[in-house]
Amino acid sequence: MRYRVSVVIERDEHGYFAYSPELKGCHTQGDTLDEVMANIREAIELYMETLSEEERAALLSREILTTAIEVRGAQTA
């Protein structure tokens, strides 16, 4: 069975960090985007193996939305 899982990827000076908001504690890192994508796919597959079908359905039924918003910066005197 195939599942659609949300993944967030962040980049910093050490490389890439990825996690799934639906799957608490499911995260990984990698030096490149390709590496972190492969790592998070593997981490999610291993995580999913530990869950019952009911647990999978409950976790993956959450709707995760992401967007970008504009905010004002601090005003200086």
PDB file of N, CA, C and O in Angstrom:
ATOM      1  N   MET A   1       0.843  -1.176   0.000  1.00  0.00           N
ATOM      2  CA  MET A   1       0.000   0.000   0.000  1.00  0.00           C
ATOM      3  C   MET A   1       0.890   1.241   0.000  1.00  0.00           C
ATOM      4  O   MET A   1       1.962   1.253   0.605  1.00  0.00           O
ATOM      5  N   ARG A   2       0.431   2.278  -0.684  1.00  0.00           N
ATOM      6  CA  ARG A   2       1.182   3.526  -0.749  1.00  0.00           C
ATOM      7  C   ARG A   2       0.433   4.595   0.040  1.00  0.00           C
ATOM      8  O   ARG A   2      -0.797   4.615   0.069  1.00  0.00           O
ATOM      9  N   TYR A   3       1.189   5.479   0.676  1.00  0.00           N
ATOM     10  CA  TYR A   3       0.624   6.556   1.479  1.00  0.00           C
ATOM     11  C   TYR A   3       1.221   7.882   1.033  1.00  0.00           C
ATOM     12  O   TYR A   3       2.362   7.936   0.574  1.00  0.00           O
ATOM     13  N   ARG A   4       0.451   8.940   1.169  1.00  0.00           N
ATOM     14  CA  ARG A   4       0.959  10.289   0.929  1.00  0.00           C
ATOM     15  C   ARG A   4       1.237  10.895   2.304  1.00  0.00           C
ATOM     16  O   ARG A   4       0.335  11.008   3.134  1.00  0.00           O
ATOM     17  N   VAL A   5       2.486  11.280   2.536  1.00  0.00           N
ATOM     18  CA  VAL A   5       2.919  11.777   3.834  1.00  0.00           C
ATOM     19  C   VAL A   5       3.542  13.157   3.637  1.00  0.00           C
ATOM     20  O   VAL A   5       4.340  13.358   2.721  1.00  0.00           O
ATOM     21  N   SER A   6       3.175  14.103   4.498  1.00  0.00           N
ATOM     22  CA  SER A   6       3.762  15.444   4.433  1.00  0.00           C
ATOM     23  C   SER A   6       5.196  15.408   4.941  1.00  0.00           C
ATOM     24  O   SER A   6       5.505  14.722   5.915  1.00  0.00           O
ATOM     25  N   VAL A   7       6.064  16.153   4.270  1.00  0.00           N
ATOM     26  CA  VAL A   7       7.469  16.238   4.665  1.00  0.00           C
ATOM     27  C   VAL A   7       7.895  17.703   4.606  1.00  0.00           C
ATOM     28  O   VAL A   7       7.579  18.409   3.648  1.00  0.00           O
ATOM     29  N   VAL A   8       8.605  18.149   5.624  1.00  0.00           N
ATOM     30  CA  VAL A   8       9.183  19.491   5.656  1.00  0.00           C
ATOM     31  C   VAL A   8      10.692  19.333   5.561  1.00  0.00           C
ATOM     32  O   VAL A   8      11.288  18.528   6.278  1.00  0.00           O
ATOM     33  N   ILE A   9      11.303  20.103   4.676  1.00  0.00           N
ATOM     34  CA  ILE A   9      12.757  20.054   4.507  1.00  0.00           C
ATOM     35  C   ILE A   9      13.310  21.447   4.755  1.00  0.00           C
ATOM     36  O   ILE A   9      12.842  22.428   4.177  1.00  0.00           O
ATOM     37  N   GLU A  10      14.308  21.520   5.619  1.00  0.00           N
ATOM     38  CA  GLU A  10      14.962  22.783   5.930  1.00  0.00           C
ATOM     39  C   GLU A  10      16.443  22.666   5.589  1.00  0.00           C
ATOM     40  O   GLU A  10      17.045  21.601   5.729  1.00  0.00           O
ATOM     41  N   ARG A  11      17.012  23.765   5.146  1.00  0.00           N
ATOM     42  CA  ARG A  11      18.440  23.789   4.829  1.00  0.00           C
ATOM     43  C   ARG A  11      19.133  24.764   5.767  1.00  0.00           C
ATOM     44  O   ARG A  11      18.628  25.856   6.027  1.00  0.00           O
ATOM     45  N   ASP A  12      20.291  24.364   6.271  1.00  0.00           N
ATOM     46  CA  ASP A  12      21.121  25.262   7.074  1.00  0.00           C
ATOM     47  C   ASP A  12      22.578  25.045   6.706  1.00  0.00           C
ATOM     48  O   ASP A  12      22.880  24.373   5.720  1.00  0.00           O
ATOM     49  N   GLU A  13      23.473  25.603   7.486  1.00  0.00           N
ATOM     50  CA  GLU A  13      24.902  25.520   7.159  1.00  0.00           C
ATOM     51  C   GLU A  13      25.465  24.104   7.251  1.00  0.00           C
ATOM     52  O   GLU A  13      26.567  23.850   6.764  1.00  0.00           O
ATOM     53  N   HIS A  14      24.736  23.187   7.861  1.00  0.00           N
ATOM     54  CA  HIS A  14      25.204  21.806   8.016  1.00  0.00           C
ATOM     55  C   HIS A  14      24.627  20.856   6.973  1.00  0.00           C
ATOM     56  O   HIS A  14      25.021  19.691   6.917  1.00  0.00           O
ATOM     57  N   GLY A  15      23.709  21.330   6.153  1.00  0.00           N
ATOM     58  CA  GLY A  15      23.077  20.476   5.151  1.00  0.00           C
ATOM     59  C   GLY A  15      21.571  20.593   5.226  1.00  0.00           C
ATOM     60  O   GLY A  15      21.032  21.690   5.369  1.00  0.00           O
ATOM     61  N   TYR A  16      20.891  19.462   5.130  1.00  0.00           N
ATOM     62  CA  TYR A  16      19.430  19.443   5.096  1.00  0.00           C
ATOM     63  C   TYR A  16      18.879  18.629   6.259  1.00  0.00           C
ATOM     64  O   TYR A  16      19.483  17.650   6.696  1.00  0.00           O
ATOM     65  N   PHE A  17      17.729  19.054   6.747  1.00  0.00           N
ATOM     66  CA  PHE A  17      17.017  18.378   7.825  1.00  0.00           C
ATOM     67  C   PHE A  17      15.584  18.171   7.346  1.00  0.00           C
ATOM     68  O   PHE A  17      14.969  19.108   6.837  1.00  0.00           O
ATOM     69  N   ALA A  18      15.045  16.976   7.495  1.00  0.00           N
ATOM     70  CA  ALA A  18      13.682  16.685   7.051  1.00  0.00           C
ATOM     71  C   ALA A  18      12.908  15.990   8.162  1.00  0.00           C
ATOM     72  O   ALA A  18      13.457  15.208   8.937  1.00  0.00           O
ATOM     73  N   TYR A  19      11.602  16.301   8.215  1.00  0.00           N
ATOM     74  CA  TYR A  19      10.730  15.626   9.175  1.00  0.00           C
ATOM     75  C   TYR A  19       9.312  15.579   8.629  1.00  0.00           C
ATOM     76  O   TYR A  19       8.951  16.316   7.712  1.00  0.00           O
ATOM     77  N   SER A  20       8.522  14.697   9.214  1.00  0.00           N
ATOM     78  CA  SER A  20       7.112  14.585   8.854  1.00  0.00           C
ATOM     79  C   SER A  20       6.270  15.098  10.013  1.00  0.00           C
ATOM     80  O   SER A  20       6.344  14.549  11.113  1.00  0.00           O
ATOM     81  N   PRO A  21       5.463  16.146   9.791  1.00  0.00           N
ATOM     82  CA  PRO A  21       4.618  16.662  10.869  1.00  0.00           C
ATOM     83  C   PRO A  21       3.611  15.631  11.389  1.00  0.00           C
ATOM     84  O   PRO A  21       3.232  15.682  12.559  1.00  0.00           O
ATOM     85  N   GLU A  22       3.178  14.708  10.547  1.00  0.00           N
ATOM     86  CA  GLU A  22       2.204  13.692  10.971  1.00  0.00           C
ATOM     87  C   GLU A  22       2.825  12.627  11.860  1.00  0.00           C
ATOM     88  O   GLU A  22       2.153  12.062  12.723  1.00  0.00           O
ATOM     89  N   LEU A  23       4.091  12.355  11.653  1.00  0.00           N
ATOM     90  CA  LEU A  23       4.748  11.224  12.314  1.00  0.00           C
ATOM     91  C   LEU A  23       5.754  11.743  13.335  1.00  0.00           C
ATOM     92  O   LEU A  23       6.926  11.946  13.019  1.00  0.00           O
ATOM     93  N   LYS A  24       5.289  11.952  14.544  1.00  0.00           N
ATOM     94  CA  LYS A  24       6.123  12.517  15.606  1.00  0.00           C
ATOM     95  C   LYS A  24       7.416  11.726  15.780  1.00  0.00           C
ATOM     96  O   LYS A  24       7.395  10.503  15.921  1.00  0.00           O
ATOM     97  N   GLY A  25       8.535  12.435  15.767  1.00  0.00           N
ATOM     98  CA  GLY A  25       9.830  11.801  15.958  1.00  0.00           C
ATOM     99  C   GLY A  25      10.438  11.224  14.696  1.00  0.00           C
ATOM    100  O   GLY A  25      11.535  10.667  14.742  1.00  0.00           O
ATOM    101  N   CYS A  26       9.752  11.345  13.571  1.00  0.00           N
ATOM    102  CA  CYS A  26      10.274  10.810  12.309  1.00  0.00           C
ATOM    103  C   CYS A  26      11.021  11.930  11.589  1.00  0.00           C
ATOM    104  O   CYS A  26      10.412  12.794  10.958  1.00  0.00           O
ATOM    105  N   HIS A  27      12.335  11.900  11.694  1.00  0.00           N
ATOM    106  CA  HIS A  27      13.153  12.948  11.095  1.00  0.00           C
ATOM    107  C   HIS A  27      14.503  12.386  10.697  1.00  0.00           C
ATOM    108  O   HIS A  27      14.888  11.302  11.133  1.00  0.00           O
ATOM    109  N   THR A  28      15.217  13.123   9.872  1.00  0.00           N
ATOM    110  CA  THR A  28      16.525  12.689   9.395  1.00  0.00           C
ATOM    111  C   THR A  28      17.282  13.891   8.865  1.00  0.00           C
ATOM    112  O   THR A  28      16.772  15.012   8.870  1.00  0.00           O
ATOM    113  N   GLN A  29      18.488  13.655   8.413  1.00  0.00           N
ATOM    114  CA  GLN A  29      19.296  14.720   7.824  1.00  0.00           C
ATOM    115  C   GLN A  29      20.099  14.166   6.671  1.00  0.00           C
ATOM    116  O   GLN A  29      20.180  12.953   6.478  1.00  0.00           O
ATOM    117  N   GLY A  30      20.692  15.062   5.908  1.00  0.00           N
ATOM    118  CA  GLY A  30      21.540  14.656   4.793  1.00  0.00           C
ATOM    119  C   GLY A  30      22.370  15.827   4.314  1.00  0.00           C
ATOM    120  O   GLY A  30      22.024  16.984   4.554  1.00  0.00           O
ATOM    121  N   ASP A  31      23.461  15.527   3.638  1.00  0.00           N
ATOM    122  CA  ASP A  31      24.341  16.577   3.121  1.00  0.00           C
ATOM    123  C   ASP A  31      23.774  17.243   1.875  1.00  0.00           C
ATOM    124  O   ASP A  31      24.063  18.410   1.612  1.00  0.00           O
ATOM    125  N   THR A  32      22.969  16.511   1.105  1.00  0.00           N
ATOM    126  CA  THR A  32      22.389  17.038  -0.128  1.00  0.00           C
ATOM    127  C   THR A  32      20.879  16.835  -0.099  1.00  0.00           C
ATOM    128  O   THR A  32      20.357  16.071   0.713  1.00  0.00           O
ATOM    129  N   LEU A  33      20.193  17.524  -0.987  1.00  0.00           N
ATOM    130  CA  LEU A  33      18.746  17.357  -1.078  1.00  0.00           C
ATOM    131  C   LEU A  33      18.386  15.925  -1.472  1.00  0.00           C
ATOM    132  O   LEU A  33      17.451  15.345  -0.919  1.00  0.00           O
ATOM    133  N   ASP A  34      19.119  15.358  -2.421  1.00  0.00           N
ATOM    134  CA  ASP A  34      18.857  13.967  -2.817  1.00  0.00           C
ATOM    135  C   ASP A  34      19.044  13.012  -1.646  1.00  0.00           C
ATOM    136  O   ASP A  34      18.251  12.089  -1.455  1.00  0.00           O
ATOM    137  N   GLU A  35      20.090  13.237  -0.868  1.00  0.00           N
ATOM    138  CA  GLU A  35      20.364  12.360   0.275  1.00  0.00           C
ATOM    139  C   GLU A  35      19.267  12.468   1.332  1.00  0.00           C
ATOM    140  O   GLU A  35      18.801  11.452   1.846  1.00  0.00           O
ATOM    141  N   VAL A  36      18.853  13.691   1.659  1.00  0.00           N
ATOM    142  CA  VAL A  36      17.825  13.837   2.690  1.00  0.00           C
ATOM    143  C   VAL A  36      16.483  13.284   2.208  1.00  0.00           C
ATOM    144  O   VAL A  36      15.714  12.753   3.010  1.00  0.00           O
ATOM    145  N   MET A  37      16.191  13.402   0.910  1.00  0.00           N
ATOM    146  CA  MET A  37      14.953  12.826   0.372  1.00  0.00           C
ATOM    147  C   MET A  37      14.963  11.299   0.489  1.00  0.00           C
ATOM    148  O   MET A  37      13.962  10.698   0.879  1.00  0.00           O
ATOM    149  N   ALA A  38      16.083  10.681   0.155  1.00  0.00           N
ATOM    150  CA  ALA A  38      16.193   9.222   0.292  1.00  0.00           C
ATOM    151  C   ALA A  38      16.101   8.819   1.759  1.00  0.00           C
ATOM    152  O   ALA A  38      15.453   7.828   2.095  1.00  0.00           O
ATOM    153  N   ASN A  39      16.750   9.584   2.630  1.00  0.00           N
ATOM    154  CA  ASN A  39      16.754   9.265   4.056  1.00  0.00           C
ATOM    155  C   ASN A  39      15.367   9.393   4.679  1.00  0.00           C
ATOM    156  O   ASN A  39      14.968   8.546   5.477  1.00  0.00           O
ATOM    157  N   ILE A  40      14.622  10.454   4.317  1.00  0.00           N
ATOM    158  CA  ILE A  40      13.299  10.626   4.928  1.00  0.00           C
ATOM    159  C   ILE A  40      12.331   9.576   4.397  1.00  0.00           C
ATOM    160  O   ILE A  40      11.463   9.109   5.135  1.00  0.00           O
ATOM    161  N   ARG A  41      12.465   9.203   3.144  1.00  0.00           N
ATOM    162  CA  ARG A  41      11.614   8.128   2.600  1.00  0.00           C
ATOM    163  C   ARG A  41      11.850   6.833   3.395  1.00  0.00           C
ATOM    164  O   ARG A  41      10.901   6.156   3.789  1.00  0.00           O
ATOM    165  N   GLU A  42      13.119   6.505   3.621  1.00  0.00           N
ATOM    166  CA  GLU A  42      13.443   5.295   4.387  1.00  0.00           C
ATOM    167  C   GLU A  42      12.942   5.407   5.824  1.00  0.00           C
ATOM    168  O   GLU A  42      12.388   4.450   6.365  1.00  0.00           O
ATOM    169  N   ALA A  43      13.136   6.574   6.445  1.00  0.00           N
ATOM    170  CA  ALA A  43      12.693   6.765   7.828  1.00  0.00           C
ATOM    171  C   ALA A  43      11.178   6.602   7.944  1.00  0.00           C
ATOM    172  O   ALA A  43      10.690   5.984   8.890  1.00  0.00           O
ATOM    173  N   ILE A  44      10.439   7.154   6.990  1.00  0.00           N
ATOM    174  CA  ILE A  44       8.979   7.037   7.013  1.00  0.00           C
ATOM    175  C   ILE A  44       8.552   5.587   6.814  1.00  0.00           C
ATOM    176  O   ILE A  44       7.659   5.105   7.510  1.00  0.00           O
ATOM    177  N   GLU A  45       9.178   4.893   5.877  1.00  0.00           N
ATOM    178  CA  GLU A  45       8.824   3.488   5.649  1.00  0.00           C
ATOM    179  C   GLU A  45       9.070   2.649   6.895  1.00  0.00           C
ATOM    180  O   GLU A  45       8.244   1.804   7.242  1.00  0.00           O
ATOM    181  N   LEU A  46      10.188   2.868   7.569  1.00  0.00           N
ATOM    182  CA  LEU A  46      10.478   2.128   8.801  1.00  0.00           C
ATOM    183  C   LEU A  46       9.491   2.496   9.906  1.00  0.00           C
ATOM    184  O   LEU A  46       9.022   1.625  10.638  1.00  0.00           O
ATOM    185  N   TYR A  47       9.179   3.772  10.025  1.00  0.00           N
ATOM    186  CA  TYR A  47       8.219   4.241  11.026  1.00  0.00           C
ATOM    187  C   TYR A  47       6.857   3.593  10.797  1.00  0.00           C
ATOM    188  O   TYR A  47       6.221   3.119  11.739  1.00  0.00           O
ATOM    189  N   MET A  48       6.415   3.574   9.542  1.00  0.00           N
ATOM    190  CA  MET A  48       5.103   3.021   9.206  1.00  0.00           C
ATOM    191  C   MET A  48       5.009   1.535   9.535  1.00  0.00           C
ATOM    192  O   MET A  48       3.932   1.040   9.865  1.00  0.00           O
ATOM    193  N   GLU A  49       6.130   0.821   9.448  1.00  0.00           N
ATOM    194  CA  GLU A  49       6.135  -0.609   9.774  1.00  0.00           C
ATOM    195  C   GLU A  49       5.789  -0.868  11.233  1.00  0.00           C
ATOM    196  O   GLU A  49       5.329  -1.958  11.574  1.00  0.00           O
ATOM    197  N   THR A  50       6.004   0.120  12.099  1.00  0.00           N
ATOM    198  CA  THR A  50       5.748  -0.059  13.530  1.00  0.00           C
ATOM    199  C   THR A  50       4.300   0.226  13.905  1.00  0.00           C
ATOM    200  O   THR A  50       3.902  -0.008  15.047  1.00  0.00           O
ATOM    201  N   LEU A  51       3.499   0.732  12.951  1.00  0.00           N
ATOM    202  CA  LEU A  51       2.129   1.141  13.244  1.00  0.00           C
ATOM    203  C   LEU A  51       1.108   0.119  12.760  1.00  0.00           C
ATOM    204  O   LEU A  51       1.330  -0.588  11.777  1.00  0.00           O
ATOM    205  N   SER A  52      -0.009   0.058  13.467  1.00  0.00           N
ATOM    206  CA  SER A  52      -1.135  -0.743  12.977  1.00  0.00           C
ATOM    207  C   SER A  52      -1.833   0.046  11.869  1.00  0.00           C
ATOM    208  O   SER A  52      -1.583   1.240  11.700  1.00  0.00           O
ATOM    209  N   GLU A  53      -2.696  -0.615  11.125  1.00  0.00           N
ATOM    210  CA  GLU A  53      -3.444   0.068  10.058  1.00  0.00           C
ATOM    211  C   GLU A  53      -4.303   1.196  10.632  1.00  0.00           C
ATOM    212  O   GLU A  53      -4.438   2.250  10.012  1.00  0.00           O
ATOM    213  N   GLU A  54      -4.878   0.978  11.805  1.00  0.00           N
ATOM    214  CA  GLU A  54      -5.700   2.006  12.451  1.00  0.00           C
ATOM    215  C   GLU A  54      -4.851   3.209  12.841  1.00  0.00           C
ATOM    216  O   GLU A  54      -5.274   4.351  12.661  1.00  0.00           O
ATOM    217  N   GLU A  55      -3.656   2.960  13.375  1.00  0.00           N
ATOM    218  CA  GLU A  55      -2.763   4.062  13.741  1.00  0.00           C
ATOM    219  C   GLU A  55      -2.338   4.852  12.506  1.00  0.00           C
ATOM    220  O   GLU A  55      -2.296   6.081  12.535  1.00  0.00           O
ATOM    221  N   ARG A  56      -2.025   4.149  11.428  1.00  0.00           N
ATOM    222  CA  ARG A  56      -1.651   4.830  10.180  1.00  0.00           C
ATOM    223  C   ARG A  56      -2.782   5.731   9.703  1.00  0.00           C
ATOM    224  O   ARG A  56      -2.562   6.894   9.363  1.00  0.00           O
ATOM    225  N   ALA A  57      -3.987   5.186   9.681  1.00  0.00           N
ATOM    226  CA  ALA A  57      -5.142   5.954   9.208  1.00  0.00           C
ATOM    227  C   ALA A  57      -5.367   7.196  10.064  1.00  0.00           C
ATOM    228  O   ALA A  57      -5.652   8.272   9.538  1.00  0.00           O
ATOM    229  N   ALA A  58      -5.239   7.051  11.373  1.00  0.00           N
ATOM    230  CA  ALA A  58      -5.451   8.190  12.269  1.00  0.00           C
ATOM    231  C   ALA A  58      -4.388   9.265  12.062  1.00  0.00           C
ATOM    232  O   ALA A  58      -4.711  10.450  11.992  1.00  0.00           O
ATOM    233  N   LEU A  59      -3.134   8.862  11.963  1.00  0.00           N
ATOM    234  CA  LEU A  59      -2.050   9.833  11.798  1.00  0.00           C
ATOM    235  C   LEU A  59      -2.105  10.535  10.451  1.00  0.00           C
ATOM    236  O   LEU A  59      -1.865  11.739  10.365  1.00  0.00           O
ATOM    237  N   LEU A  60      -2.414   9.800   9.414  1.00  0.00           N
ATOM    238  CA  LEU A  60      -2.355  10.361   8.069  1.00  0.00           C
ATOM    239  C   LEU A  60      -3.654  11.033   7.639  1.00  0.00           C
ATOM    240  O   LEU A  60      -3.733  11.557   6.528  1.00  0.00           O
ATOM    241  N   SER A  61      -4.671  11.028   8.495  1.00  0.00           N
ATOM    242  CA  SER A  61      -5.920  11.701   8.151  1.00  0.00           C
ATOM    243  C   SER A  61      -5.866  13.193   8.473  1.00  0.00           C
ATOM    244  O   SER A  61      -6.743  13.950   8.058  1.00  0.00           O
ATOM    245  N   ARG A  62      -4.844  13.616   9.207  1.00  0.00           N
ATOM    246  CA  ARG A  62      -4.702  15.036   9.532  1.00  0.00           C
ATOM    247  C   ARG A  62      -4.382  15.824   8.274  1.00  0.00           C
ATOM    248  O   ARG A  62      -3.616  15.370   7.424  1.00  0.00           O
ATOM    249  N   GLU A  63      -4.969  16.996   8.161  1.00  0.00           N
ATOM    250  CA  GLU A  63      -4.675  17.857   7.022  1.00  0.00           C
ATOM    251  C   GLU A  63      -3.561  18.816   7.422  1.00  0.00           C
ATOM    252  O   GLU A  63      -3.701  19.571   8.384  1.00  0.00           O
ATOM    253  N   ILE A  64      -2.462  18.786   6.686  1.00  0.00           N
ATOM    254  CA  ILE A  64      -1.316  19.656   6.936  1.00  0.00           C
ATOM    255  C   ILE A  64      -1.266  20.683   5.815  1.00  0.00           C
ATOM    256  O   ILE A  64      -1.176  20.322   4.642  1.00  0.00           O
ATOM    257  N   LEU A  65      -1.325  21.954   6.171  1.00  0.00           N
ATOM    258  CA  LEU A  65      -1.258  23.028   5.189  1.00  0.00           C
ATOM    259  C   LEU A  65      -0.029  23.883   5.456  1.00  0.00           C
ATOM    260  O   LEU A  65       0.303  24.161   6.608  1.00  0.00           O
ATOM    261  N   THR A  66       0.634  24.292   4.405  1.00  0.00           N
ATOM    262  CA  THR A  66       1.750  25.222   4.554  1.00  0.00           C
ATOM    263  C   THR A  66       1.529  26.381   3.599  1.00  0.00           C
ATOM    264  O   THR A  66       0.956  26.217   2.523  1.00  0.00           O
ATOM    265  N   THR A  67       1.986  27.540   4.002  1.00  0.00           N
ATOM    266  CA  THR A  67       1.888  28.728   3.174  1.00  0.00           C
ATOM    267  C   THR A  67       2.948  29.717   3.628  1.00  0.00           C
ATOM    268  O   THR A  67       3.605  29.513   4.650  1.00  0.00           O
ATOM    269  N   ALA A  68       3.108  30.766   2.882  1.00  0.00           N
ATOM    270  CA  ALA A  68       4.011  31.852   3.268  1.00  0.00           C
ATOM    271  C   ALA A  68       3.160  33.099   3.476  1.00  0.00           C
ATOM    272  O   ALA A  68       2.239  33.365   2.703  1.00  0.00           O
ATOM    273  N   ILE A  69       3.467  33.852   4.508  1.00  0.00           N
ATOM    274  CA  ILE A  69       2.749  35.091   4.763  1.00  0.00           C
ATOM    275  C   ILE A  69       3.752  36.226   4.892  1.00  0.00           C
ATOM    276  O   ILE A  69       4.918  36.003   5.219  1.00  0.00           O
ATOM    277  N   GLU A  70       3.295  37.434   4.635  1.00  0.00           N
ATOM    278  CA  GLU A  70       4.138  38.606   4.824  1.00  0.00           C
ATOM    279  C   GLU A  70       3.812  39.218   6.172  1.00  0.00           C
ATOM    280  O   GLU A  70       2.647  39.313   6.557  1.00  0.00           O
ATOM    281  N   VAL A  71       4.848  39.634   6.887  1.00  0.00           N
ATOM    282  CA  VAL A  71       4.679  40.309   8.171  1.00  0.00           C
ATOM    283  C   VAL A  71       5.556  41.549   8.182  1.00  0.00           C
ATOM    284  O   VAL A  71       6.550  41.626   7.460  1.00  0.00           O
ATOM    285  N   ARG A  72       5.187  42.504   8.994  1.00  0.00           N
ATOM    286  CA  ARG A  72       6.003  43.710   9.125  1.00  0.00           C
ATOM    287  C   ARG A  72       7.197  43.412  10.013  1.00  0.00           C
ATOM    288  O   ARG A  72       7.099  42.657  10.981  1.00  0.00           O
ATOM    289  N   GLY A  73       8.320  44.014   9.671  1.00  0.00           N
ATOM    290  CA  GLY A  73       9.501  43.899  10.516  1.00  0.00           C
ATOM    291  C   GLY A  73       9.442  44.933  11.628  1.00  0.00           C
ATOM    292  O   GLY A  73       8.592  45.824  11.622  1.00  0.00           O
ATOM    293  N   ALA A  74      10.343  44.806  12.568  1.00  0.00           N
ATOM    294  CA  ALA A  74      10.414  45.762  13.670  1.00  0.00           C
ATOM    295  C   ALA A  74      10.767  47.139  13.123  1.00  0.00           C
ATOM    296  O   ALA A  74      11.620  47.277  12.246  1.00  0.00           O
ATOM    297  N   GLN A  75      10.104  48.141  13.651  1.00  0.00           N
ATOM    298  CA  GLN A  75      10.393  49.507  13.219  1.00  0.00           C
ATOM    299  C   GLN A  75      11.484  50.081  14.097  1.00  0.00           C
ATOM    300  O   GLN A  75      11.469  49.924  15.318  1.00  0.00           O
ATOM    301  N   THR A  76      12.428  50.745  13.461  1.00  0.00           N
ATOM    302  CA  THR A  76      13.516  51.364  14.213  1.00  0.00           C
ATOM    303  C   THR A  76      13.233  52.843  14.388  1.00  0.00           C
ATOM    304  O   THR A  76      12.561  53.462  13.564  1.00  0.00           O
ATOM    305  N   ALA A  77      13.743  53.391  15.451  1.00  0.00           N
ATOM    306  CA  ALA A  77      13.510  54.814  15.750  1.00  0.00           C
ATOM    307  C   ALA A  77      14.379  55.711  14.913  1.00  0.00           C
ATOM    308  O   ALA A  77      14.308  56.933  15.040  1.00  0.00           O
TER     309      ALA A  77
END
